[in-house]
């Protein structure tokens, strides 16, 4: 026991160390349980308060480019790639 520390200081420090360790263990347990619950929720449960989402989006649109437009697009992509 250090000569400059009273018994109350040593007891207080021991108490703080024990509380810190208990807090850390409790936090680790809560986080692991939260991860397990999140994994279960992601596996198949949905939020009942939210409306169901559409399974398919709008139809895709596509446009045929002329050879000149394709060349201009290729030049643009090269310019954007060179800026990096």
N, C-alpha and C positions, 0 to 999 in steps of 0.2 A: 504494500500500500504506500503510495507516495506521501511524503511528509507534509506537503503543502495542500493536499486535498483532504477535505473532511469526509466523514462517512456519508453524509447527506449528498455531497457532490458525487461520490462514487455510486451510491444507490440511484441517484437521478440519472446518471449516465447509463447505468445498466438498464434502467427502465426504458429510457429512450431507445437504446439499441434493441431491446426486446420488442417494443412497439413497432419500430421500423421493420424488423424482420417479419413480424406478424402481418404488417400492412403489405409488404412485398409478396408474401405467400398468398394472402387474400386476393391481391390484384392479379397475380398469375392465375389463380383458380378462376376468377371471374372472366378473365380474357379467354381462357381455354374453353370455358362453357359457352361464351359468346360465339367463338369460332365454330363450335359444334352446332349450336342452334342456327347460325347463319348457313352452314353447309346443309343442314336439313331443310331450311326454308328454301334455299336455292334449288334443292333437288326436286321440288314438285309443288310446293305451296305457293299460292298467289295471294295478293292482297284483295280482300273482298270489297273494299271501299272504292277501288279503282275500276273503271270500266274495262271490259276486255279489249285488247288491242286487235287490230285487223291482222290476219295471218299473212295476207299478201298486200303488196303495195300497188301503186298505180302501174299501168303497163309501161315498159321501158320504151323510150323514144330513141330512134336512131336515124341518122341522116348520112347519106352517102356523100363523101367529099370528092370534089374533082381533083385531078392530079395537081393542079396549081395550089389548091387549098391544102392538100396533103404536104406539099413541099413547103408551103408557108408555115404550117404547123410544125414540121420537122425543124425548120430554122428557129422558130420560137422556143422549142424545147431545148435545142442546143444552146441558145443564148441564156436561157434560165439555168441550165445545168452548168454553164461556164461561170456564172456569178457566184457559185458556191465556193 
